[in-house]
Structure formats: C-alpha cells, structure tokens
Amino acid sequence: MHDFADTEKITHKNLSVSPMIILMNTIDLNCIKEAHARINEFIVKTPLIKSSFYSDAIDGEAYLKLENSQLTNSFKIRGVLNKMLKLSDDEKKRGVLAVSSGNHAQGIGHVSKMLGINAKVVVPENTPKIKIDMIKKYGVELNVFGENYLTAEIKARELERKTGMVYISPYNDFDVIAGAGTVGLEILNELSDANAIIMPVGGGGLISGVAVAVKSINPHIKIIGAQSEASPVMHESVKAGKIVNIEVEESIAEGLQGGIEKNSVTFNLIKNYADEILLVSEDEIKDAMRTFLQQHNQIAEGSGAVGLAALVRYRKQFKKQKVAIVVSGGNFDREKLKMFGEKL
C-alpha cells in the first residue's frame, strides 16, 4: 500500500500555457487526492485483477483495472462526481449542460438525479442505442445532434451561451481530470511497482489525470495511451506539437472519436506527462473485445478495449514487465455481440 501523503507536488513550469492560466486553474496530486476523498463514498472501488491470458502474452504480469464494472459501466462518473459535488448553490440552480458520446452523459444523468439538478446533454448521431437508452432513463433533456462528436460539441457550447447552464466538459476541465485521475491512485495503491499503465485516449481526460497522479508518486512508471488508427487526433496533435483537426473515420471505439477543443488543457498535460500514445487498428480492437469476453466473461466496449489491443500488438515492448491496463467502459450493445459469434 502506498502512502499518498508522502509525495511531492507536481509542478507545471514546463507547460506551454500562460502563467495567469496556471495561477487560476491547475491540477496536482493534492487535487486528485481531494477528488478521491470527495467521490469515494459514491463510486465502486473497481477491482484490479491479474490476467493469466494477458500475462502470458507479454511473458510478464498484466493487471486489468475493471472500470467497465464502475457505476454507469464507465470511469466517466468519477470526473462528473468531482465536478458536480463542487458546484455552488447558484450553479446548481442554473443546471448543467454537457456533450458526450454516451458515457459522460450517463454520468451527468446519474449525478444530476442524485443531486436533484436539471441537466441537458447533447450526443452525436452515431451514439450507440444502448447508451442513448441508458441516458434517457435518468430523465435528462437529451439532444441528438450532428454526424460526429465535434459537431455536437460545438452545438453544446452554443447552448451554454444561450442558456447560462454550467457546461461540464468530458475532458477539458481540471475537476473532471482530477476525478479521472483517481483511477491512477487506486492502481498504485495495489500495484506501486508497476512498469507501465496503458489506457484509452480520446479527449485525454483519463490519461491526463492518471499521468499527473502516477508521475507525482513514481515518475519512472510509463504512462501509455492507446487510440484507434481511425481517429488518431490526440496522437497526431502531440506529434505536431499543437492541436490539429484531421478527418476521422468510423470506429467501433466511438467514445474516443472526434476532435479536441482548441486550447484544451489535456493537450499540454499529455504532452508533458504521458510517455507515448500507441495506435491500434479496428480489427485489433474487435479482437480485443472478443478475447476479453472469452477470457474474462465480461464486456468491454470498443473504447474500453483499446488498451488491451495495444498490449497485444506491442507486446514485445512490454515483455517481462508488470503492466496495468485500464478497461475504461463496458457499454456495448449486446445485440452486436453476434459480430463476435457470441450470445449472452
């Protein structure tokens, strides 16, 4: 067990953002520890299990952080809880607004219902039916808009200006990032001697929070992101040294699809604290979903399985190491399991 109190505060002197922004908004290990204390009674402490199959694949030790078994079947509720539990009375009265590919919206719905706050969410047209059905059950005002995530995000920002509601980004928000970073604290509490942690990357909220938490405690642990070749926006942005807009293709990992908001705080956090973003193909993601179901009798959605796909594709890179992989979500339409030849 690791004592999180005996760690140094991470500094941001190398971040390429203005000093004024750093003074006003920043994130460090203390923020993430406070987030964990704030949300701990409301979340599931998801298991970290050793996988024989994936351990054999790297001739080492592979551990799976099963956030697919979290409330709403996704890690996203961690960031939403941290953000919404900090809202002022005035902000609660104004209500909350969000854009999502599905999982963030479910977190918004769950917490809004818990706190008695009005909520409005915008989702793109390619959001899976299972996620839309789950969002509806919370009684939020649901707007389906745009053929992709970036279009929906622009629409949500327009609604923010028109309604005065509190906008809660699924990634571009320090409180949301701090909540997501609690995944890293929990992993290190059980696996403090890990060599690497692999997790999905979309807008970058999860990897940003985990990277800050983990690098503050043990800077030698490598933080590895995984992203689909069909939508490698963050990968290409880091490569270019700036946030770029590129054409993306359809992906079974729709939760990671789309562009990144201009000046998103996650970009600099990833650039400075993450070690690498690995790309995987659509077929490799599907294989990872199938294998996870066969080996562990659990469902990982496409976005949740990209880390598993990366471990297998780049297994030589992780040979004989101790690696944790975040299975970030499990909201996948059971009717589509026929694509894997499975019936549940």
C-alpha positions in Angstrom: 0.0 0.0 0.0 1.3 3.4 -0.9 1.1 6.4 1.4 -0.1 9.2 -0.9 0.6 11.9 1.7 4.3 11.4 1.4 4.6 12.6 -2.2 5.8 15.8 -3.8 3.6 18.3 -5.6 4.0 18.2 -9.3 5.0 21.5 -10.9 3.8 23.0 -14.2 6.8 25.2 -15.1 7.2 23.3 -18.5 3.5 23.6 -19.6 3.1 25.8 -22.6 0.2 27.8 -21.2 0.2 31.3 -19.8 1.3 31.9 -16.2 -2.1 33.5 -15.5 -3.9 30.4 -16.5 -1.7 28.3 -14.3 -2.4 30.5 -11.3 -6.1 30.4 -11.9 -6.5 26.7 -12.9 -4.2 23.8 -12.5 -4.0 20.3 -11.3 -1.6 18.5 -9.0 -1.6 15.3 -6.8 -3.4 17.1 -4.0 -6.3 17.9 -6.3 -6.5 14.2 -7.2 -6.3 13.1 -3.6 -9.0 15.6 -2.6 -11.1 14.3 -5.5 -10.8 10.7 -4.3 -11.8 11.7 -0.8 -14.8 13.6 -2.2 -16.2 10.9 -4.5 -15.1 7.8 -2.7 -18.4 7.1 -0.9 -20.3 7.4 -4.2 -18.3 5.2 -6.5 -17.4 1.5 -6.8 -13.9 0.6 -6.0 -13.3 -1.4 -9.1 -11.1 -4.5 -9.0 -7.6 -4.7 -10.3 -7.2 -8.4 -11.4 -4.3 -10.3 -12.7 -5.0 -11.8 -16.1 -3.3 -15.1 -17.0 -4.0 -14.6 -20.7 -2.6 -11.2 -21.0 0.3 -12.0 -18.6 1.3 -14.9 -20.9 1.0 -12.5 -23.9 3.9 -10.4 -22.5 5.7 -13.1 -20.6 5.2 -10.9 -17.6 2.4 -9.7 -15.3 -0.7 -7.9 -16.7 -3.4 -6.5 -14.4 -6.8 -5.2 -15.6 -8.4 -2.2 -13.9 -12.1 -3.0 -14.5 -13.8 0.3 -14.8 -16.3 -1.4 -17.0 -17.8 -2.5 -13.7 -18.0 1.1 -12.3 -21.3 2.8 -11.8 -22.8 3.5 -15.3 -20.2 1.0 -16.5 -17.6 3.6 -17.1 -14.8 5.6 -15.4 -16.5 8.8 -16.6 -18.7 9.1 -13.4 -15.5 9.8 -11.4 -14.9 13.1 -13.1 -18.6 14.1 -13.2 -19.0 13.5 -9.5 -15.9 15.5 -8.6 -17.1 18.4 -10.7 -20.8 18.4 -9.6 -20.1 17.9 -5.9 -18.1 21.2 -6.1 -20.9 23.2 -7.7 -22.1 26.3 -5.8 -25.8 26.6 -4.9 -26.2 29.2 -7.7 -24.6 26.8 -10.2 -26.9 24.0 -9.2 -29.9 26.3 -9.8 -28.7 27.1 -13.3 -28.4 23.4 -14.1 -25.7 21.6 -16.0 -25.0 21.0 -19.7 -22.7 18.5 -21.4 -21.7 16.9 -24.7 -21.0 13.3 -24.8 -20.5 10.2 -27.0 -22.6 8.4 -24.3 -20.7 7.5 -21.1 -20.1 11.1 -19.9 -23.8 11.8 -20.4 -24.7 8.8 -18.3 -22.5 10.1 -15.5 -24.2 13.5 -15.8 -27.6 11.8 -15.6 -26.7 9.7 -12.6 -25.3 12.6 -10.6 -27.9 15.1 -11.6 -30.6 12.7 -10.4 -28.7 12.1 -7.2 -28.4 15.8 -6.5 -31.7 17.0 -7.9 -30.1 19.2 -10.6 -31.6 19.9 -14.1 -29.4 18.5 -16.9 -29.2 18.8 -20.7 -26.9 16.7 -22.8 -26.0 16.7 -26.5 -24.9 13.5 -28.2 -23.9 12.9 -31.8 -26.0 10.8 -34.2 -23.5 7.9 -34.1 -24.0 7.3 -30.3 -24.9 3.6 -29.8 -28.5 2.9 -28.9 -27.6 1.2 -25.6 -26.0 4.5 -24.5 -28.9 6.6 -25.6 -31.4 4.3 -23.8 -29.3 4.5 -20.6 -29.2 8.3 -20.8 -32.9 8.6 -21.2 -33.6 6.6 -18.0 -32.1 9.4 -15.9 -34.7 11.9 -17.1 -32.2 14.4 -18.6 -33.1 16.6 -21.6 -31.5 14.8 -24.5 -30.5 16.4 -27.8 -29.2 14.2 -30.6 -27.3 16.5 -33.0 -24.6 16.3 -35.6 -22.9 13.5 -37.5 -19.9 13.4 -35.3 -18.7 14.4 -31.8 -17.0 17.7 -32.7 -20.2 19.0 -34.3 -22.2 18.0 -31.2 -19.5 19.7 -29.0 -19.9 23.0 -31.0 -23.7 22.8 -30.5 -23.3 22.2 -26.8 -21.1 25.3 -26.5 -23.7 27.3 -28.3 -26.4 26.1 -25.8 -24.1 27.1 -23.0 -24.0 30.7 -24.2 -27.8 30.8 -24.8 -28.9 29.1 -21.5 -26.4 30.1 -18.9 -26.2 26.5 -17.8 -22.9 25.2 -16.3 -21.0 23.4 -19.0 -19.2 20.2 -17.9 -16.7 19.0 -20.5 -15.9 15.3 -20.6 -12.2 16.1 -20.7 -11.4 19.9 -20.9 -11.9 20.6 -17.2 -9.5 20.3 -14.3 -12.1 19.0 -11.9 -13.1 16.3 -14.3 -9.5 15.4 -15.0 -8.8 15.2 -11.2 -11.7 12.8 -10.8 -10.5 10.6 -13.6 -7.0 10.7 -12.0 -8.3 8.7 -9.0 -8.1 5.6 -11.3 -4.3 6.1 -11.1 -4.3 6.4 -7.3 -6.3 3.2 -7.0 -3.9 1.3 -9.3 -0.8 2.4 -7.4 -2.4 1.6 -4.1 -2.3 -2.1 -5.2 0.5 -2.1 -7.8 3.0 0.5 -6.7 5.8 -1.3 -8.6 4.2 -1.2 -12.0 6.4 -0.6 -15.0 3.6 0.9 -17.2 -0.1 1.8 -17.2 -2.0 1.7 -20.5 -5.3 3.4 -21.1 -7.6 4.7 -23.8 -7.2 8.3 -25.2 -9.9 10.4 -26.8 -10.1 14.0 -25.5 -7.5 13.0 -22.9 -9.2 13.4 -19.6 -8.4 10.0 -18.2 -4.7 9.8 -19.3 -4.1 13.4 -18.1 -5.4 12.7 -14.6 -3.7 9.3 -14.3 -0.4 10.8 -15.6 -0.4 13.6 -13.1 -1.2 11.2 -10.2 1.2 8.5 -11.2 4.1 10.6 -12.2 3.8 12.6 -8.9 4.2 9.3 -7.0 6.6 7.4 -9.2 7.9 9.2 -12.3 9.6 6.0 -13.5 6.2 4.4 -14.4 5.4 4.8 -18.0 2.1 6.3 -18.9 0.9 4.9 -22.3 -2.2 5.9 -24.2 -4.0 3.9 -26.8 -6.0 5.2 -29.7 -7.7 3.9 -32.8 -6.0 4.4 -36.2 -9.4 5.5 -37.4 -9.4 8.6 -35.1 -5.9 9.4 -34.0 -6.5 13.1 -33.2 -4.5 13.3 -29.9 -1.7 11.1 -31.3 -1.3 13.4 -34.3 -1.7 16.5 -32.2 1.2 15.5 -29.9 3.2 14.6 -32.9 2.6 18.0 -34.4 3.2 19.9 -31.2 -0.2 21.5 -31.4 -3.9 20.6 -31.5 -4.8 19.6 -35.1 -8.0 18.9 -36.9 -7.9 15.8 -39.1 -10.5 13.8 -40.9 -11.6 10.8 -38.8 -13.2 7.5 -39.9 -15.9 5.4 -38.3 -14.7 3.4 -35.3 -16.0 0.8 -33.0 -14.3 2.9 -30.4 -16.8 5.7 -30.9 -16.2 7.0 -27.4 -12.7 8.1 -28.5 -13.8 9.6 -31.8 -13.7 13.2 -32.9 -11.7 16.4 -32.5 -10.3 18.2 -29.5 -11.4 21.6 -28.3 -9.0 24.4 -29.2 -6.7 25.2 -26.1 -7.9 22.0 -24.3 -5.9 21.7 -21.1 -5.4 18.0 -21.7 -3.1 18.6 -24.6 -0.3 20.1 -22.5 -0.8 17.6 -19.7 -0.4 14.7 -22.1 2.5 16.3 -23.9 4.4 16.8 -20.7 3.4 13.9 -18.5 2.4 11.0 -20.8 5.2 8.9 -22.4 3.6 7.6 -25.6 0.3 7.1 -27.5 0.1 3.8 -29.4 -2.2 3.3 -32.3 -4.3 0.1 -33.0 -6.4 -1.0 -35.9 -10.2 -1.5 -35.9 -9.7 -5.3 -36.3 -7.3 -5.3 -33.3 -9.9 -3.5 -31.2 -12.6 -6.0 -32.2 -10.2 -8.9 -31.4 -9.5 -7.4 -28.0 -13.2 -7.1 -27.3 -13.8 -10.7 -28.3 -10.8 -12.0 -26.3 -11.8 -10.1 -23.2 -15.2 -11.6 -23.4 -13.9 -15.1 -23.9 -11.1 -14.9 -21.3 -12.9 -12.9 -18.6 -16.6 -13.4 -19.4 -17.0 -9.6 -19.3 -18.0 -7.0 -21.9 -15.6 -4.1 -22.9 -16.9 -1.5 -25.3 -14.6 -0.6 -28.2 -13.3 2.4 -26.4 -12.6 0.4 -23.3 -10.7 -2.3 -25.1 -8.1 -0.2 -27.0 -5.6 -0.6 -24.1 -5.9 -4.4 -24.4 -5.4 -4.2 -28.1 -2.3 -2.1 -27.6 -0.8 -4.5 -25.1 -1.2 -7.4 -27.6 0.0 -5.5 -30.7 3.1 -4.0 -28.9 3.7 -7.0 -26.6 7.4 -7.0 -27.3 7.6 -3.5 -25.9 6.1 -4.8 -22.6 7.9 -8.1 -22.4 8.6 -9.3 -18.9 7.1 -6.2 -17.4 4.4 -5.5 -14.8 1.7 -3.6 -16.7 -1.8 -2.3 -15.7 -4.4 -1.8 -18.4 -7.5 0.3 -17.8 -10.6 -1.3 -19.2 -12.4 2.0 -19.2 -16.0 1.1 -20.1 -18.4 -1.7 -20.8 -21.4 -0.1 -22.5 -21.7 -2.2 -25.7 -25.0 -3.2 -27.3 -25.5 -6.9 -26.6 -27.3 -7.4 -29.9 -24.0 -6.5 -31.7 -22.2 -9.4 -29.9 -23.2 -11.6 -32.9 -20.3 -9.9 -34.7 -18.1 -11.9 -32.3 -20.0 -15.1 -32.7 -21.1 -14.8 -29.0 -24.6 -14.9 -27.4 -25.3 -13.7 -23.9 
